[in-house]
Amino acid sequence: MASLKDLRTRIGTVKSTQKITRAMQMVAASKLRRAQDAVEAARPYAQRMERMLGSLGSSMAEQEGAPPLLVGTGKDETHLLVVATGERGLCGAFNSSIARAARADIRKLQAEGKKVKVLCVGRKGRDVLRREYNDLIIDTIELTGIRRLAFTDAQPIAVEILDLFEAGEFDVCTLYFNAFKSVISQVLTRRQLIPASLPDVDDQCGPDLGDAIYDYEPDEEEILVELLPRNLRVQVYQALLENAASEQGARMSAMDNATRNAGDMIDKLTLNYNRTRQAQITSELIEIISGAEAL
């Protein structure tokens, strides 16, 4: 049985941990508000960009000379997996869920005889994947020290992807991240970047334009050559924003659970402490009474 001193020490330790988890929960809540606002502000632009490219790409995909970013290389042999995770832990299953999905797809692609390369965005994804697939990781881009994400933070990631594609290093590129839905819900998302995965024109929401016909100046091919790289940067930036909001939501929930668990542990330890103290007092009283009677 633990002594009273040991129980007091454990209670003090758990109380200190509870203060830390409560503080982290409050910090995550304040950061979540800003991250959520950034995500909601960026979504309309990304959606409009997809609609525009979907309209242009539907007519160009079947034509000769279509931009490579739209139609790819025509092969499906080498896959680049861009795994975007966080830089820190203590956020529940946020990082592990993304890494788990990437591991499952790596196994599936290798079983099909495909070649796989991994580009990690964030240290946590790299730390998990390098245990099994260190030889597949070609680079890691860290976002440590960035207090508020900006479009320029997505630029190095998009540039590296485009450079690898132009060098013929891969045929298909897929981005992994968690899309923010609510504080307690993040949706694991796989988004194909190359060849561009564009929405079906018939499924796009928006005003009914009837049978309107548009003339583009310059022509569709020149517009796509300019917009496709920009769309890739926008999609990467959108994924980073979604990840940032999802991470803070997951951390807020995890720290709330940790604070509650610490409270439950404090209650149990306090009850055990009181019982032990009472038993010790009772034992001492019995010894005193027995000694008095012996006299």
Buried (B, 14 or more C-beta within 10 A) or exposed (E): EEEEEEBBEBBEEBBEBBEBBBEBBEBBBEBBEBBBEBBEEBBEEBBEBBBBBBBBBBEBBEEEEBBBBBBBBEEEEBBBBBBBBBBBBBBBEBBBBBBEBBBEBBEEBBEEEBBBBBBBBBBBBBBBBBEEBEEBBBEBBEBEEEEEBEBEBBEEBBBBBBEBBEEEBBBBBBBBBBBBEEBEEBEBBBBBBBBBBBBEEEEBEEEEEEEEEEEEEEEBBEBBBEBBBEBBBBBBBBBBBBBBBBBBBBBBBBBBEBBEBBBEBBEEBBEBBEEBEEEEEEEEEEEEEEEEEEE
